[in-house]
Amino acid sequence: MQEFSNGGQAQGGQEQTPAPAPQPQPAPQFQSQPGIQNMPKKPSRSKKLLLWGSVVVGLLIVVALVFAWLRLSSTDSIAIEVILPERVQVGVPFAAEVQVSNGSNTDLRDARLSVSLPSDIAFVGSGASKVLDNRSLESIASGVTAKEQWQLIALSTEDAIKQLRVTVSYLPGRVSSRFEQAVTKDIVLGSAAVALDITTGNKVLAGEAFNAIITYENRSQTPYENVVVRFITPTDYVFESSEPEASRSIAGGKSWEVAELPLLARGEITARGSYSGATGSNFDLRAIVSAKIGDVEYAIAEKVATITVAESPLALEISLDGGNDRVVEAGQGLKYTLRYRNNTDVGLRDAIISARFEGEMFDLKQLQTDGVLRGSDNAVVWNASRVSELANIAPGASGSVSFTIRTKDNYPITTTNSKNFLVTVRGEMESPTVPRFVDAERTVGFVAVTNKVRGQVALETVGFQKEPTAQIVNTGPVPPKVGQATQYTIHWRVANYSTDIANAKVKAFLGPNVRFTGVAQSTTGVLPTYNERTQEMSWEIAKIAATRGVLSDPVEAVFQVELIPSVGQVGKSPMLIQESSIVATDSFTGVSLSDTGKEVDISLPADSTISGSEGRVAE
């Protein structure tokens, strides 16, 4: 085998030199010509044409889509027409027809129709509170007109224009966005089917009865059934009577039921009452006629009469000495004065003044007056025979009458409801002379004053050595001895009369050498307390009901005291407790009530077991 060294030897024994490794060639150098820069290769003409064609096609598509959108959303091709009577009679049902015409080239999907009513227009068969009704038209094909109809009724308001609003919404073609279109239509209201009126005088006198005449007439071509006439009055109006008699009382007034109201039928109601309002004030009387149409009752006519309270031709005032707002009490003398004045420009003839008493607390036996007490109603009366000026009261003239009366000494308590007593004097002055501007049968003036009667609380203080109740036992020598403790019990008893009282407090000081043992009981659950430094006993009562202690047992507290006599008290009857007092608030009148209980010494007049020397200190 032939060996090779240093890279080997060529066949045939000849030595070969290895070929040199190829060297990297430098990149070819290009020399720019003057004025020419290196630039990318330009696109071909065909590619340019393709690019511009794509842009144009895209723009055409966008324009087509916008055009289609505008065409579909245009309201010009969707027409809404509302067909109504030229003039609507209030209280008579009428038809409202809505036509939706699709003039577009595409179907309208999921079409919905909405009708919104103005005030005083109602859907027949629904209550007046319903003002919106929605219906589905489903699909409206191109070139098709959809129709819907509603039965409506106008309520109460006459000779007015109301606006009906109709809205249609839809999905055009395959577009997923919902479009909406709305129109309004005037409803021209004419007169009411049922003519309604209230006739009264323009002015009335406060407290003087007057007539209100309600007339109603069916002027339509529609007969009505189940008709109800309502007469609504203000709070200060007092209904006295009517012809015909009212069917029932309702909130704020009266109502009359009319079985039917045929064509051209007419009815009349005369209501009589009075109104107590301030001079110059206005008040409204309202009449409403309603009828059933289907199963629903509708107010088909309404009328309001506004009336002014005229200044009374006879101004009458009443005053109570001490003030008209004063609180009076049992067994008290009261002086009343009635003052009058002729406010007209004519003389008022044959005037009569009366004062009527209301309230159980008046003692008519104590009446003092120059008038006459009328037996039929216990009213004091003055006429020209008692006061000559009443024969003819000249224009602008004035005068007065007066009387004095006492309240009863005792409250007329018979039941637990015998409480919160009032005393009222009602004055009246009238003359047959009637001024021209007043709608009345006579000239009259009214006045009244009402006063609350305060309650009364009574405190009784009694003492025992032999306690009548079993819960407390008194010990110690009787008679008491110097230096030795003898126990006694003190009772506070509280009676309350004609009003509830609150925040009552009873208190008293104990006598010399007397202290509270700490033993006590109470019917209220609150025990008396003791101040050792001042020797004061006190008892608080949150509330005591009226008649407690009059018709039932009084409120009571019992507490034990202890006397240790001194030498200086031998042979005497030392005081166990000084004068007691109670103060409370009258819940009815707001005034303060008070009373006192007598002091108690060891002679104990309430304790039958103590007599003679047992009520005096022994050595």
Disulfide bonds with the S-S distance in Angstrom:
none
